[in-house]
Amino acid sequence: MDWTIREFCKVPIFFQGQKYYLRSKCKGDKNHPVVYELSPWPTELHEAAPFGIIYDEAYTTERDLNEAKNRHYRCSYLALLPFYPFLGLFWSGFKDRPLSVLGFEPGSITKASIALTFNLFIAEGIFVGWLAGGMMTYFLGHPRLRPLDWVLMLLLGADTIMRFGQSLKLDVTRHWGFCEWLLPQTRP
């Protein structure tokens, strides 16, 4: 928990039926990183914060569960961080719900994925135009994949243009994922 010392509008802390306020806090040891000093609530103090803390077993249980959940979110965030530009390719619903809960901002990862699709478009264009093949033809070795390389190149280019155009708007509520702009119900 991270309680702050307030000079005005002190937060009432209820512990074992008594009313206290936070007097001081200091660094503790390994088992107790922060040590809080509580003082009894003065009878002449009538100015209080609009909320209070009931420090009991339910409070500590909820605090420990929140800390475990936050630890899980931090680990998930760090595990997904190397895939940052690829996360923006997911569709808007996935970016708005699970990824934003983990700490990824949908607009930011969408812009990173737009840069990724633009670079893939350029690379595919080089493979198709100069190397007389494509990335799929070149890496998989099948000449029959050449039409798919053209389709991939055009799709990457169109997706880059559409999503970049949408990212320039200031009031975007849903940041499109890869080819999400093709569906009419997802347009803002």
C-alpha positions as CSV (number, residue, x, y, z in Angstrom):
1,M,0.0,0.0,0.0
2,D,1.1,3.5,-0.6
3,W,-0.4,5.9,1.8
4,T,0.5,9.6,1.6
5,I,0.9,12.0,4.5
6,R,-1.6,14.9,4.2
7,E,-1.3,18.1,6.0
8,F,-4.9,19.1,5.3
9,C,-8.0,17.0,4.9
10,K,-6.3,14.0,6.6
11,V,-7.6,10.6,5.7
12,P,-9.2,8.8,8.6
13,I,-7.9,5.3,9.2
14,F,-10.1,3.0,11.2
15,F,-8.2,0.2,13.0
16,Q,-9.7,-2.0,15.6
17,G,-12.6,0.3,16.2
18,Q,-10.4,3.4,16.7
19,K,-9.9,6.4,14.4
20,Y,-6.4,7.4,13.4
21,Y,-4.5,9.5,10.9
22,L,-1.2,8.9,9.2
23,R,1.5,10.8,11.1
24,S,4.7,9.7,9.4
25,K,6.2,7.0,7.2
26,C,9.7,5.8,6.7
27,K,11.7,3.1,5.1
28,G,11.7,-0.2,6.8
29,D,13.5,-3.5,6.4
30,K,13.2,-6.2,3.8
31,N,10.0,-7.7,5.2
32,H,8.4,-4.3,5.8
33,P,9.6,-1.9,3.1
34,V,7.6,1.0,4.5
35,V,6.7,1.6,8.2
36,Y,3.7,3.8,8.9
37,E,3.1,5.6,12.2
38,L,-0.5,6.3,13.1
39,S,-1.7,8.8,15.7
40,P,-5.1,8.9,17.3
41,W,-7.5,11.3,15.6
42,P,-7.7,14.6,17.6
43,T,-11.1,15.5,18.8
44,E,-10.6,19.1,17.7
45,L,-9.9,18.1,14.1
46,H,-13.1,18.3,12.1
47,E,-11.5,18.6,8.6
48,A,-11.3,15.1,7.0
49,A,-11.0,13.7,3.5
50,P,-14.2,12.6,1.9
51,F,-13.1,9.0,2.1
52,G,-11.6,6.8,4.8
53,I,-9.7,3.5,5.1
54,I,-11.0,0.6,7.2
55,Y,-7.8,-1.3,7.9
56,D,-8.9,-4.8,8.7
57,E,-8.5,-8.3,7.3
58,A,-10.7,-7.6,4.3
59,Y,-8.5,-4.6,3.4
60,T,-5.3,-6.6,3.6
61,T,-6.7,-9.5,1.6
62,E,-7.9,-7.1,-1.2
63,R,-4.5,-5.3,-1.1
64,D,-2.6,-8.6,-1.5
65,L,-4.9,-9.8,-4.3
66,N,-4.4,-6.5,-6.2
67,E,-0.7,-6.8,-5.7
68,A,-0.7,-10.3,-7.1
69,K,-2.8,-9.2,-10.1
70,N,-0.5,-6.3,-10.7
71,R,2.5,-8.5,-10.6
72,H,0.9,-10.8,-13.1
73,Y,0.2,-7.8,-15.4
74,R,3.8,-6.6,-15.1
75,C,5.1,-10.0,-16.0
76,S,2.7,-10.3,-19.0
77,Y,3.7,-6.8,-20.1
78,L,7.4,-7.6,-20.1
79,A,6.8,-11.0,-21.9
80,L,4.9,-9.2,-24.7
81,L,7.1,-6.2,-25.0
82,P,9.5,-7.7,-27.6
83,F,6.4,-8.2,-29.9
84,Y,5.3,-4.5,-29.5
85,P,5.0,-3.7,-33.2
86,F,3.1,-6.9,-33.9
87,L,0.6,-6.2,-31.1
88,G,-0.9,-3.3,-33.1
89,L,-1.9,-5.8,-35.8
90,F,-4.5,-7.2,-33.6
91,W,-8.0,-5.9,-34.1
92,S,-9.3,-3.0,-32.0
93,G,-11.4,-5.0,-29.6
94,F,-8.4,-7.0,-28.5
95,K,-6.2,-3.9,-28.2
96,D,-8.9,-2.1,-26.1
97,R,-9.6,-4.8,-23.7
98,P,-6.8,-7.3,-22.9
99,L,-3.8,-5.3,-24.2
100,S,-4.8,-2.0,-22.6
101,V,-5.3,-3.7,-19.2
102,L,-1.7,-5.0,-19.4
103,G,-0.5,-1.5,-20.0
104,F,-0.3,-1.2,-23.8
105,E,-1.8,2.0,-25.2
106,P,-3.8,1.1,-28.3
107,G,-2.9,4.2,-30.3
108,S,0.8,3.7,-29.7
109,I,1.0,0.1,-30.6
110,T,-1.1,0.8,-33.7
111,K,1.4,3.4,-34.9
112,A,4.2,1.0,-34.3
113,S,2.4,-1.6,-36.4
114,I,1.7,0.9,-39.2
115,A,5.5,1.5,-39.4
116,L,6.0,-2.3,-39.5
117,T,3.4,-2.8,-42.3
118,F,5.0,0.1,-44.3
119,N,8.4,-1.5,-44.0
120,L,7.0,-4.9,-45.0
121,F,5.3,-3.2,-48.0
122,I,8.7,-1.7,-49.1
123,A,10.5,-5.1,-48.6
124,E,7.8,-6.9,-50.5
125,G,8.0,-4.3,-53.3
126,I,11.7,-4.8,-53.6
127,F,11.2,-8.6,-53.8
128,V,8.4,-8.4,-56.3
129,G,9.9,-5.6,-58.5
130,W,13.6,-6.2,-58.5
131,L,14.1,-9.8,-57.6
132,A,11.3,-11.0,-59.9
133,G,9.6,-12.9,-57.1
134,G,8.3,-12.0,-53.7
135,M,9.0,-12.8,-50.1
136,M,6.9,-15.9,-50.2
137,T,8.3,-17.0,-53.5
138,Y,11.8,-16.2,-52.4
139,F,11.7,-17.9,-49.0
140,L,9.4,-20.8,-49.8
141,G,10.8,-21.4,-53.2
142,H,7.5,-21.9,-55.1
143,P,7.1,-19.9,-58.3
144,R,3.3,-20.4,-58.1
145,L,3.2,-18.1,-55.1
146,R,4.0,-15.1,-57.2
147,P,0.4,-13.9,-57.5
148,L,0.0,-14.2,-53.7
149,D,3.1,-12.0,-53.4
150,W,1.4,-9.3,-55.5
151,V,-1.8,-9.6,-53.4
152,L,0.3,-9.4,-50.2
153,M,2.1,-6.3,-51.4
154,L,-1.1,-4.5,-52.4
155,L,-2.8,-5.5,-49.1
156,L,0.2,-4.2,-47.0
157,G,0.2,-0.9,-49.0
158,A,-3.6,-0.4,-48.7
159,D,-3.5,-1.3,-45.0
160,T,-0.7,1.1,-44.3
161,I,-2.5,4.0,-46.1
162,M,-5.9,3.3,-44.4
163,R,-4.6,2.9,-40.9
164,F,-2.1,5.8,-41.1
165,G,-4.9,8.0,-42.3
166,Q,-7.1,7.0,-39.3
167,S,-4.2,7.5,-36.9
168,L,-3.9,11.1,-37.9
169,K,-7.3,11.9,-36.6
170,L,-7.5,13.3,-33.1
171,D,-10.8,11.7,-32.0
172,V,-10.2,8.1,-32.7
173,T,-12.0,5.7,-30.4
174,R,-11.1,2.4,-32.0
175,H,-7.6,2.0,-33.4
176,W,-7.9,-0.4,-36.4
177,G,-5.9,-3.6,-36.6
178,F,-4.6,-5.2,-39.7
179,C,-7.3,-5.0,-42.5
180,E,-10.0,-4.1,-39.9
181,W,-10.9,-1.2,-42.2
182,L,-12.4,-3.6,-44.7
183,L,-15.4,-4.3,-42.4
184,P,-17.9,-1.4,-42.6
185,Q,-19.2,-1.8,-39.0
186,T,-15.8,-0.9,-37.5
187,R,-15.6,2.5,-39.2
188,P,-15.9,5.4,-36.8
